[in-house]
Amino acid sequence: MTSPIGGISFPSAIPAVGGLSGTTGADAAAPATAAGDGGFAAVLASSVDRLQSVQSTSDALAVQAATGDLRDVHDYMIAANEAKLATEMVVTLKNKAVEAFNEIMRMPV
């Protein structure tokens, strides 16, 4: 009754967390190519897309747990924690982007 635990794939364009990905190479390569093409906007867009897919998986498992169709509650708990961490990551990226924009706006011309 155990299932393999996959990690949250962080955008590999961010050097501090790029090596923390526990997913397959195909999942980890997608944010890297998107980051090279569009920069920060592409990283943010791919992070939001990944967040949406993780949250929808978590929501589907929550419905299965509520209806009694879920065989292993651990799957839901893992998905819920992945969704929580992905949300925190996207919010942190957004906050840093806003902070950088505000800092640029305060620069004298």
Buried (B, 14 or more C-beta within 10 A) or exposed (E): EEEEEBEBBBBBBBEEBBEEBEBEEEBBBBBBEBBEEEEBEBBBEBBBEBBEEBBEBBEEBBEBBEEEEBEEEEBBEBBBEBBBBBEEBBEEBEEEEEEEEEEEEEEEE
